[in-house]
């Protein structure tokens, strides 16, 4: 769901990629890990941005996907640099 905008080359106004594990671990200027911010925006339903007028429309996360992502973030986003989310597209 995220890579529609947060792909290897971000689009539709996305400020960064979410393709590799390192992308999820990057810190902002205040030292906050990106996965922590992702958890906040997913929990508050700001992401995915269903308000964007795109074709096809941006779909909300399925509840199972949402809960899995939030649980992973809550656990500190475990994994390593060999993990990635690259799609085969």
Secondary structure, DSSP 8 states (H G I E B T S, - for coil): -GGGTSSSS--TT--S---BHHHHH-B-TTS-BHHHHHHHHHHTT-SS-TTS--SS------HHHHHHHHHHHHTT----TT-B-----
